[in-house]
């Protein structure tokens, strides 16, 4: 009967285990080298480390010997000749690569597989149709927003909800079209990319050279837009309201529906009688001339006949509730002047001009106007009208035109406390 060399336990009924590292016999509880602290295993590890160390040392020494031999061989080195011009070019190239490396990479990068128009045709057609439908819907909903808002849905304004929804889809799908356009552009040749970049730079330059007028359509659209219709909910007296205009030289001031104005002012009933129209017209004319003098121009001479033409147009707009340089008969300022027997012709030798120039404004009275403040008295109302014209590029150009020598101003009040102002120039 065999005993365990580690614990002395007799091994009965099973085959004894002999460790291959130390050669001793152990029971089932100590058969592993770790269980009996095998001393032979440690020596085995040391022998293995020395073996690999010798192998590594011999291999590396042979490599170093070969390298030493190569170092002693004569090596012919071909030096690249640099002149000053090449160095300057390299510096410039490296500078632009450091600064604009991403742009250069984008210009040169090109997707080499073609844009699959056949597979993407349905997506493009659907996107374009939804975009166009959104624009048409926006136009229809905006034009009929007042009627749509008459449909009572608690505090929800149906017109405002439909306008915002159509605007959201229009923006969403025009964004998708833009992304598809970029995908198509990525697959084009580099010369086409360069051509598009040159075209964009040219358009930006044209916009800069015409910076005084290039944004006029944007300003006019903004002035004509009644943003109160975009509100999806209504909170009674706190809802916003704004006026609109209808021409490139039309200025409109937004107003707040403030319950403190339009009924009583300082306890006086019917406050419209507190601002005399004739005095207001003269005050506006005086402020206009102050602006011209500040810019080194001669004051405009008041012309009663031009004032009569202007006053008639203001009264026509106030009575018939429209806001445009053309009246409901289709007459423009020059046509209205001709009807009154007034013809404005200026001869400058090599050329001449014919017709009246015109500014119009629609300003809430006895209210708080955005950008003007309160318009509860003659001076504040006159300043609001003139400030509006001076901050609008087209109206400002008319006021500061050197060749105009005469002008007339006509103002009329509407039943809903708004002042329609017309200024004609000759």
Secondary structure, DSSP 4 states (H G I P E B T S, - for coil): -EE-TTT--EE-SS--EE-TTT--EE-GGG-STTTTT-HHHHHHHHHHHHHHHHHHHHHHHHHHHHHHHHHTS-----PPP--HHHHHHHHHHHHHHHHHHHHHHHHH----SPP-HHHHHHHHHHHHHHHHHHHHHHHHHHHTHHHHHTSEETTEEHHHHHHHHHHHHHHHHHHHHHHHHHHHHHTS-HHHHHHHHHHHHHHHHHHHHTTTTTTHHHHHHHHH--GGGG-SB--GGG--B-----STTEEE--B---TTSSSEETTEESGGGGS-HHHHHHHHHHHHHHHHHHTT-PPPEE-HHHHHHHHHHHHHHHHHT---SS-TT---HHHHHHHTT---EEE-SS-EEES-EEEEEEEESSSEETTTEE--SHHHHHHHHHHHHHTSHHHHHHHT-TT--EEEEEEEE-TTSEEEEEEEE-
